[in-house]
Amino acid sequence: MEKIDNVTLRRRLDRILPKVMKPGRYVGGEWNIIRKDWEKADVRMAFVFPDVYEVGMSNLALRILYGLVNSYPHYLCERAFAPWPDMEEKMIAEEIPLYSLESFHPLRDFDVVSFTLQYELSYSNILNVLRLSDIPLRSSSRGDDDPFIFAGGPCAYNPEPLAPFVDIFLLGEGEEQLPAVLEIIRTSKDKGLSKEEILTELVKLQGIYIPRFYDFTYNTDGTIQDMVVDSRAPQVVTKAVMKDFDSAYFPEKVIVPYTEAIHDRVMLEVMRGCTRGCRFCQAGMIYRPLRERSPDTLLEQAEKAVKATGYEEISLVSLSTGDYTCVNRVLEEMMDKLTSQKVSVSLPSLRLDSFDVKMAEQVQKVRKSGLTFAPEAGTQRLRDVINKGVTQEDLLKTTEAAFRAGWSNIKLYYMIGLPTETYEDLDGIIEQARMVLETARKAGRRNAKVTVSASSFVPKPHTPFQWVSQDSMTVLREKQDYLKKRLRDQRIKFLYHDIEGSFLEAVMARGDRRLADLLEWAVKAGCKFDGWSEHFRFDLWQQGMNELKIDPHFYANREYSVSEILPWDHLSPGVLKGFLEEEYKKALAEVVTPDCRGKCGLCGVCPDIAKTVTYHL
């Protein structure tokens, strides 16, 4: 592809925009956009969300890091997203490389091209973005004139399938470490250092993983034999953590998209981390310890954000917002200040045992939408296995409170294929849906509807279930069909996930570097937007597995030994592997571990990594 400047690019772009769906995805210029002088910036970074614009613009990490990097005088941060297939086709035909929305510079012109790794099924989009940007896919093929490829986010805790393509991974939180990375790049450019020399400096930072400094050998059975580490790099990379979360950077003027985003609202992060210890939940392990933001800070952020954006909804986000110690006070004061402006407050992440009537009364003052709760499993036995810590009594008590407070629609999240699951556990899902409907009837909500959503369990790294095999696709399909037949009721809507997609997610989640060849093959064969059912080509993935002689069941459907070296053992969220193994044993024994706010579970994070921070009324 020929090299073009941003003026030529914009001229070509004008020819194709009338021919694509939702051209607003590709033009920039939104309210609160930040445009900095390209020539005056010492380090230019492109933040790429590897999905379509309206999904990416809902991402809180993008909002935070975009504002944070641009708050520094020496750095520039601009946005890019994966183009929808119709746009991609036109861009290729017109020889338009992927570009940023702020200045329309091609991504290859930036010093750093960074990706957020939110979901394993976005991996194909990451490589496709590099391909559309005319940037060599593999690190070994890129030179000093090519940008650094940088990535962070939850999937960075096992990024091995992406390791040959990415120069720098960040484990943990970026508010302090990302500016530190950019500063090293800035000063190193001034000194004329090579890429290799810059990577040697970067690897000294907490949480920075340079995959080229690590190599693996394998046993004849396919498991890892040994890991060889370059003398410049640490044996184990431990995550970076914001210890003073209350003072962490938070953008007051977020970009307001022209086109509707998936989550078109102000998002306030009330706390980071979780103390519950659900054994399937990767986020609950990797974001430890719990750190709360003060009520005063949240109230100030809410007022400024509404004024700067005009949004009519504020979402209080966290892994479990009902567990925020000052949630009722914040809700009450926020509603008192904002109800007159017709601004509503939503709580997207609620636990059955921490939602109460007072909370319900606060959030329904302006408008009511559906409420979502996650029992996760249909029986108490299985909820004890996964350490969910909620009971059927919690479910019925909470839904009754919600129905009496005015709600008519309840959504219940479950997982199928959890370790030790039986058909009695599936029967429990059916029974719970019917009991919630009966609760609605008794509360006078005869028109109530219940949505039952069942996703397939995917074992994730750094969880007590990281060693567990995923149910085969045949078994998962049988379980879906079992629920489908028994949840036929006009008052119940049953939603379920694509089984092939969950299988590929498990392959990538527990994968190693040998999957890189498959990933590259799949992208060149046309795989992209694998998280979108209308674009997911499992047949192509299967073809690639067969041609490359890669056994996906080795990764998804094999029980890993607790004694084997795991592909992610050199990457640490601070949670001890011994703690995870003990939790795995307790799961099989159906023994629960209490919330660590009441009793420390000795996971290894506190106090060495950081300490839990909470606020009280």
C-alpha positions in Angstrom: 0.0 0.0 0.0 1.4 3.4 -1.0 2.2 5.9 1.8 -0.2 8.8 1.9 -0.6 11.9 4.1 -3.6 12.8 6.1 -4.9 15.3 3.6 -4.9 12.8 0.8 -6.4 10.2 3.1 -9.3 12.6 4.0 -9.9 13.3 0.3 -10.2 9.6 -0.5 -12.3 9.0 2.5 -14.9 11.6 1.4 -15.5 9.5 -1.7 -16.5 6.3 0.2 -18.3 7.6 3.3 -21.7 8.0 1.4 -21.5 4.3 0.4 -21.1 2.7 3.9 -23.4 2.1 6.8 -23.2 4.5 9.7 -20.5 6.8 8.3 -20.6 8.7 11.6 -18.3 5.9 12.9 -15.5 7.1 10.7 -15.4 11.0 10.7 -14.5 12.1 14.3 -15.3 15.7 15.3 -17.5 14.7 18.3 -18.3 16.9 21.2 -15.3 17.1 23.7 -12.9 15.6 21.2 -9.2 16.5 21.9 -7.1 17.7 19.0 -3.5 18.5 19.7 -0.8 19.8 17.5 0.7 16.8 15.7 4.1 18.6 15.1 4.5 19.7 18.7 3.9 16.2 20.3 7.1 14.4 21.2 5.3 11.0 21.5 2.1 10.2 19.4 0.0 7.3 20.6 -3.0 5.8 18.8 -5.5 4.0 21.2 -7.2 1.3 19.2 -10.3 -0.4 20.4 -10.4 -3.6 18.3 -14.2 -3.6 17.7 -16.7 -1.3 16.0 -17.0 2.4 17.1 -20.2 2.2 19.1 -18.8 -0.6 21.2 -15.4 1.0 21.7 -16.8 4.4 22.7 -18.6 2.7 25.6 -15.3 1.5 27.0 -14.3 3.1 30.3 -10.5 2.4 29.8 -10.6 4.3 26.5 -12.3 7.3 28.1 -9.8 7.4 31.0 -6.5 6.8 29.1 -7.5 9.1 26.2 -8.0 12.0 28.6 -5.0 11.0 30.7 -2.4 10.9 27.9 -3.7 14.1 26.4 -3.4 15.9 29.7 0.4 15.7 29.4 2.0 18.4 27.2 4.5 16.2 25.5 2.1 13.4 24.5 -0.7 13.1 22.0 -3.4 10.4 22.0 -5.9 9.7 19.2 -8.5 7.0 18.7 -9.1 4.3 16.1 -11.6 1.4 15.8 -12.0 -1.7 13.7 -13.9 -0.8 10.6 -17.1 -2.7 9.9 -16.6 -5.1 6.9 -18.4 -2.8 4.4 -16.0 0.0 5.3 -13.0 -2.3 5.2 -13.9 -3.3 1.7 -14.1 0.3 0.5 -10.9 1.3 2.3 -8.9 -1.5 0.6 -10.4 -0.6 -2.8 -9.4 3.0 -2.4 -6.0 2.2 -0.8 -6.9 4.0 2.5 -4.9 2.8 5.5 -6.6 2.7 8.9 -6.4 6.1 10.5 -7.1 8.1 13.7 -10.3 10.0 14.1 -8.6 13.2 15.4 -6.1 14.0 12.7 -6.7 11.3 10.1 -3.1 10.3 10.2 -2.5 6.6 9.2 -1.8 4.5 12.3 1.7 3.6 10.9 2.7 7.3 11.4 2.3 7.0 15.2 5.1 6.2 17.7 2.8 3.8 19.6 -0.2 1.9 18.5 -1.9 0.5 21.6 -4.7 -2.0 21.9 -7.0 -2.8 24.8 -7.5 -6.6 25.3 -11.0 -7.0 26.7 -12.0 -10.3 25.1 -10.2 -13.2 23.5 -12.5 -13.1 20.4 -11.1 -9.7 19.5 -7.7 -11.1 18.7 -8.4 -11.5 15.0 -9.5 -7.9 14.9 -6.2 -6.8 16.4 -4.2 -8.5 13.6 -6.7 -7.3 11.0 -6.1 -3.7 12.3 -2.4 -4.1 11.8 -3.0 -5.5 8.3 -5.2 -2.6 7.3 -2.6 -0.2 8.7 0.1 -1.7 6.6 2.1 -2.5 9.7 4.0 -5.8 9.7 2.1 -8.3 11.8 5.0 -9.9 13.7 7.4 -8.0 16.0 10.3 -9.7 14.3 9.3 -8.2 11.0 9.1 -4.6 12.2 12.0 -2.2 12.2 12.9 0.9 14.1 10.7 3.0 11.8 7.6 1.1 12.7 5.5 1.9 15.7 5.7 0.1 19.0 2.7 -2.3 19.3 1.4 -2.0 22.9 -1.4 -3.8 24.6 -3.1 -4.0 28.0 -6.3 -5.0 29.7 -7.6 -8.2 31.3 -6.4 -10.6 28.5 -2.9 -9.3 29.1 -2.7 -11.8 32.0 -2.3 -14.5 29.4 -1.5 -12.8 26.1 0.6 -15.7 24.8 -1.3 -16.3 21.5 -0.6 -12.6 20.7 3.0 -12.6 22.0 4.7 -12.8 18.5 2.7 -9.8 17.3 3.0 -7.3 20.3 6.1 -5.6 21.5 4.9 -4.5 24.9 2.2 -5.7 27.3 1.1 -3.9 30.4 -0.2 -6.0 33.3 -2.4 -4.1 35.6 -3.6 -0.5 35.7 -2.4 2.1 33.3 -3.0 5.5 35.0 0.6 5.6 36.3 2.5 3.2 34.1 1.3 4.3 30.7 2.7 7.8 31.1 5.9 6.2 32.4 6.1 4.1 29.3 5.6 7.1 27.0 8.2 9.2 29.0 10.8 6.5 28.5 10.0 6.4 24.7 10.2 10.2 24.6 13.6 10.5 26.3 15.0 7.5 24.4 14.0 9.1 21.1 15.9 12.2 22.1 19.0 10.0 22.7 18.6 8.2 19.4 18.2 4.8 21.0 17.1 1.8 19.0 13.9 -0.1 19.6 15.8 -2.9 21.3 17.5 -0.4 23.6 14.1 1.2 24.4 12.6 -2.2 25.3 15.5 -2.9 27.6 14.6 0.3 29.5 10.9 -0.4 29.5 11.2 -3.9 30.9 12.5 -2.3 34.2 9.0 -0.8 34.8 6.5 -2.6 37.1 4.0 -4.5 35.1 5.8 -4.3 31.7 6.1 -7.6 29.8 8.3 -7.8 26.8 7.5 -11.2 25.2 10.6 -11.3 23.0 12.6 -11.6 26.2 11.0 -15.0 27.1 11.1 -18.3 25.3 9.5 -21.7 25.9 10.4 -25.3 25.3 7.8 -28.1 25.2 7.5 -31.7 26.3 6.5 -34.5 23.8 3.0 -34.4 25.3 2.6 -30.7 24.4 2.9 -29.3 27.9 5.5 -26.7 28.7 8.9 -28.1 29.6 10.7 -24.9 30.6 10.8 -21.1 30.2 14.0 -19.3 29.3 14.2 -15.7 30.4 16.6 -13.1 29.0 18.9 -11.7 31.7 17.4 -8.2 31.2 13.9 -9.3 32.2 12.3 -10.4 35.5 11.4 -14.1 36.0 7.9 -13.1 36.9 6.2 -9.9 35.8 3.9 -8.5 38.6 1.0 -6.2 37.8 1.0 -2.4 38.4 -1.6 -1.1 40.8 -3.0 2.3 41.6 -2.7 2.5 45.4 -4.5 5.8 45.8 -7.5 5.1 43.6 -9.5 8.1 45.0 -7.0 10.5 43.4 -6.6 8.6 40.2 -7.2 10.5 37.0 -10.8 10.6 35.8 -12.0 12.5 32.7 -14.6 15.1 33.3 -15.2 15.9 29.7 -15.7 12.6 27.9 -16.4 12.5 24.2 -20.1 12.4 23.2 -20.5 10.3 20.0 -22.5 11.5 17.1 -23.9 7.9 16.7 -25.4 6.1 19.6 -22.9 4.1 21.6 -23.8 0.8 23.4 -23.5 2.5 26.7 -24.4 6.1 26.0 -24.1 7.6 29.4 -21.7 9.0 32.0 -19.8 6.2 33.7 -18.4 6.7 37.2 -16.1 4.1 38.6 -17.1 3.8 42.2 -14.5 1.2 43.1 -12.0 -1.1 41.6 -11.5 -4.7 42.7 -13.8 -7.2 44.4 -13.7 -9.1 47.7 -16.2 -11.8 47.0 -13.9 -14.4 45.5 -16.1 -16.1 42.9 -14.0 -19.0 41.6 -14.9 -18.6 38.0 -14.3 -14.8 37.8 -11.0 -13.6 36.4 -11.8 -10.0 37.0 -12.4 -10.7 40.7 -8.8 -12.1 41.0 -6.8 -9.8 38.7 -8.3 -6.5 39.9 -7.6 -7.1 43.6 -7.4 -5.4 46.1 -10.6 -3.6 46.6 -10.2 0.2 46.5 -13.2 2.5 46.8 -13.6 6.1 45.6 -14.8 8.6 48.2 -18.4 9.8 48.0 -17.4 13.4 47.7 -15.2 12.6 44.7 -18.0 10.7 43.0 -20.5 13.5 43.6 -18.2 16.1 42.2 -17.4 13.9 39.2 -21.1 13.4 38.5 -22.0 17.1 38.4 -19.0 18.0 36.2 -19.6 15.1 33.8 -23.3 15.8 33.3 -22.6 19.5 32.7 -19.8 18.7 30.2 -21.7 16.1 28.2 -25.5 16.6 28.5 -26.0 12.9 29.3 -29.2 12.0 31.0 -28.0 8.9 32.7 -25.2 8.1 35.1 -24.0 4.6 35.6 -22.2 3.7 38.8 -19.8 1.0 37.5 -17.7 -1.6 39.3 -17.6 -5.4 39.6 -20.3 -5.2 42.3 -21.6 -1.7 42.8 -24.0 -2.9 45.6 -21.0 -3.7 47.7 -19.7 -0.1 47.6 -19.9 0.9 51.3 -21.5 4.3 50.7 -23.8 3.4 47.8 -27.0 4.5 49.5 -25.5 7.9 50.5 -24.1 8.5 47.0 -27.4 7.5 45.4 -29.5 9.7 47.7 -27.3 12.8 47.3 -26.8 12.2 43.6 -30.5 11.9 42.9 -31.2 15.0 45.1 -28.9 17.1 43.0 -29.7 15.6 39.5 -33.4 14.6 39.5 -34.5 18.1 38.6 -32.3 17.8 35.5 -34.1 14.5 34.6 -30.8 12.6 35.1 -31.2 9.0 36.2 -28.8 6.8 37.9 -28.3 3.1 37.0 -26.5 0.3 38.8 -25.4 -2.2 36.2 -23.6 -4.6 38.5 -25.7 -5.8 41.3 -25.5 -8.8 43.7 -28.6 -10.4 45.1 -27.4 -10.1 48.7 -26.4 -6.4 48.5 -29.4 -4.9 46.7 -32.1 -3.5 49.0 -35.4 -1.6 48.9 -33.8 1.8 49.7 -31.4 1.4 46.8 -34.3 0.4 44.5 -36.3 3.5 45.6 -33.4 5.8 44.8 -32.7 4.5 41.3 -36.3 4.4 40.1 -37.0 8.1 40.9 -36.6 9.3 37.3 -37.1 6.2 35.1 -37.2 2.5 35.5 -35.5 -0.1 33.2 -35.0 -3.7 33.8 -32.8 -5.1 36.6 -30.2 -7.7 36.1 -29.0 -10.2 38.7 -26.6 -13.1 38.5 -27.3 -16.2 40.5 -24.9 -18.0 38.2 -26.1 -21.5 39.2 -29.4 -23.1 39.8 -28.7 -24.9 43.1 -27.1 -24.0 46.4 -24.6 -26.9 46.0 -23.2 -25.5 42.8 -23.3 -21.9 44.0 -21.1 -23.2 46.9 -18.7 -24.8 44.4 -18.2 -21.5 42.6 -18.2 -19.6 45.9 -21.0 -17.3 44.7 -22.2 -16.6 48.2 -25.9 -16.0 47.5 -28.9 -18.1 48.3 -32.3 -18.7 46.8 -33.8 -16.7 49.6 -31.6 -13.8 48.5 -33.0 -14.1 45.0 -36.7 -14.2 46.0 -36.3 -11.5 48.6 -34.5 -9.2 46.2 -36.8 -9.7 43.3 -39.8 -9.2 45.5 -38.4 -5.9 46.6 -37.8 -4.9 43.0 -41.3 -5.9 41.9 -42.9 -3.9 44.8 -40.7 -0.9 43.9 -42.1 -0.8 40.4 -40.0 -3.1 38.2 -41.6 -5.6 35.9 -38.6 -7.0 34.0 -35.9 -9.0 35.7 -32.9 -10.6 33.9 -31.1 -13.5 35.5 -27.6 -14.5 34.4 -26.5 -18.1 34.7 -23.6 -20.2 33.4 -23.8 -23.7 32.1 -20.9 -26.2 32.1 -19.6 -25.1 35.5 -17.3 -27.6 37.2 -19.3 -30.6 38.8 -22.6 -29.4 37.2 -25.4 -32.0 36.9 -28.8 -31.8 35.3 -30.3 -31.2 38.8 -28.4 -27.9 38.7 -30.1 -27.1 35.3 -33.5 -28.0 36.8 -32.7 -25.4 39.5 -32.4 -22.7 36.8 -35.9 -23.6 35.5 -37.3 -23.7 39.0 -35.8 -20.3 39.9 -37.3 -18.6 36.9 -40.7 -19.9 37.7 -40.4 -18.9 41.4 -39.4 -15.4 40.4 -42.6 -15.2 38.2 -44.7 -16.4 41.2 -43.0 -13.8 43.4 -44.1 -11.1 40.8 -47.6 -12.4 40.8 -47.8 -12.1 44.6 -46.3 -8.6 44.4 -49.1 -7.6 42.0 -46.9 -7.6 38.9 -48.9 -10.0 36.7 -47.3 -8.6 33.5 -43.8 -9.3 34.8 -41.3 -10.9 32.5 -38.1 -12.8 33.3 -35.2 -13.2 31.0 -32.9 -16.1 31.6 -29.5 -15.7 30.0 -27.2 -18.8 30.0 -23.6 -18.4 28.9 -21.1 -21.3 28.6 -18.4 -21.5 31.3 -14.9 -20.7 30.0 -12.0 -21.5 32.3 -9.8 -18.4 32.7 -6.2 -17.9 33.8 -5.4 -16.8 37.3 -8.7 -18.3 38.7 -9.2 -21.4 40.9 -10.8 -23.0 37.8 -7.8 -22.3 35.5 -7.0 -26.0 35.5 -10.6 -27.2 34.7 -11.6 -28.5 31.3 -14.5 -26.8 29.5 -17.5 -29.1 28.7 -17.3 -30.4 25.1 -19.4 -28.5 22.5 -21.7 -31.6 22.3 -22.4 -31.5 26.0 -22.9 -27.8 26.1 -25.4 -28.0 23.2 -27.3 -30.8 25.0 -27.5 -28.6 28.1 -28.7 -25.6 26.0 -31.4 -27.7 24.4 -32.5 -29.1 27.8 -33.1 -25.6 29.1 -34.7 -24.4 25.8 -37.4 -27.1 25.9 -38.2 -26.5 29.6 -38.3 -22.7 29.6 -41.0 -22.4 27.0 -43.2 -19.8 28.6 -44.5 -16.5 27.1 -43.4 -14.8 30.3 -39.8 -16.2 30.1 -37.3 -15.2 27.5 -34.3 -17.6 27.1 -31.0 -16.3 25.8 -27.9 -18.3 25.2 -24.4 -17.9 23.8 -22.9 -19.3 20.7 -21.2 -22.6 21.7 -18.5 -22.5 19.0 -17.6 -18.9 20.1 -17.2 -20.0 23.7 -15.1 -22.9 22.6 -12.7 -20.7 20.7 -12.6 -18.3 23.6 -11.5 -21.1 25.9 -8.8 -22.2 23.4 -7.4 -18.6 23.3 -7.8 -18.0 27.0 -5.7 -21.0 28.0 -3.5 -20.9 24.9 0.2 -20.5 24.4 2.4 -19.0 21.6 1.9 -22.0 19.3 -1.6 -20.5 18.6 0.0 -17.5 17.0 0.3 -19.3 13.7 -3.3 -20.3 13.8 -4.3 -16.7 14.6 -2.3 -15.3 11.7 -3.7 -18.0 9.3 -7.3 -17.2 10.4 -6.9 -13.5 9.8 -5.4 -14.0 6.4 -8.3 -16.4 5.6 -10.8 -13.6 6.4 -11.6 -14.1 10.1 -12.7 -10.9 11.9 -15.3 -9.8 14.3 -15.4 -13.3 15.9 -17.5 -11.9 18.8 -20.3 -11.1 16.3 -22.4 -14.2 15.3 -23.1 -12.8 11.8 -19.3 -12.6 11.1 -18.0 -15.5 13.1 -16.5 -18.1 10.7 -15.9 -21.2 12.8 -15.5 -23.3 9.7 -12.4 -21.2 8.8 -10.9 -21.6 12.3 -11.5 -25.4 12.0 -9.8 -25.4 8.6 -6.8 -23.6 10.0 -6.6 -26.0 12.9 -6.6 -29.0 10.6 -4.0 -27.5 8.2 -1.7 -26.5 11.0 -2.3 -29.7 12.9 -3.3 -27.8 16.1 -5.5 -29.7 18.5 -7.9 -27.1 20.1 -9.1 -29.6 22.6 -5.7 -29.7 24.1 -6.4 -26.2 25.3 -10.1 -26.1 25.9 -11.2 -29.6 26.9 -8.2 -30.9 28.8 -7.9 -30.8 32.6 -4.5 -29.2 33.3 -2.4 -30.7 36.0 -1.8 -28.5 39.0 1.9 -29.5 38.7 2.5 -28.4 35.1 3.9 -25.1 34.0 1.1 -22.9 32.7 1.6 -20.5 29.8 0.8 -17.6 32.1 2.8 -18.6 35.2 5.4 -15.9 34.6 2.7 -13.2 34.7 1.3 -12.4 38.1 -1.7 -10.4 39.3 -0.3 -10.8 42.8 -2.7 -13.7 43.7 -0.6 -16.7 44.7 -0.8 -19.9 42.7 -1.0 -21.8 45.9 -4.1 -19.8 47.0 -5.8 -20.6 43.7 -4.9 -24.3 44.1 -6.4 -24.3 47.6 -9.6 -22.6 46.3 -9.8 -25.3 43.6 -9.7 -28.0 46.2 -12.3 -26.2 48.3 -14.5 -26.0 45.3 -14.4 -29.7 44.7 -15.2 -30.2 48.4 -18.1 -27.7 48.1 -16.6 -25.5 50.8 -17.1 -21.7 50.6 -14.5 -19.0 51.3 -16.0 -15.9 53.1 -15.8 -12.4 51.7 -12.3 -11.2 52.5 -13.5 -7.9 53.9 -14.6 -10.0 56.9 -11.6 -12.3 57.0 -8.4 -12.1 55.0 -8.2 -15.1 52.6 -4.3 -14.8 52.4 -4.4 -14.6 48.6 -1.1 -12.7 48.5 -2.2 -9.3 47.2 -2.5 -7.5 50.5 -0.4 -5.8 51.7 2.5 -6.4 49.4 0.8 -5.3 46.1 -1.6 -2.7 47.7 -4.1 -2.5 50.6 -7.9 -2.6 50.6 -9.4 0.9 50.8 -13.0 1.5 51.9 -15.0 4.5 53.1 -17.7 4.6 55.8 -20.6 6.8 56.5 
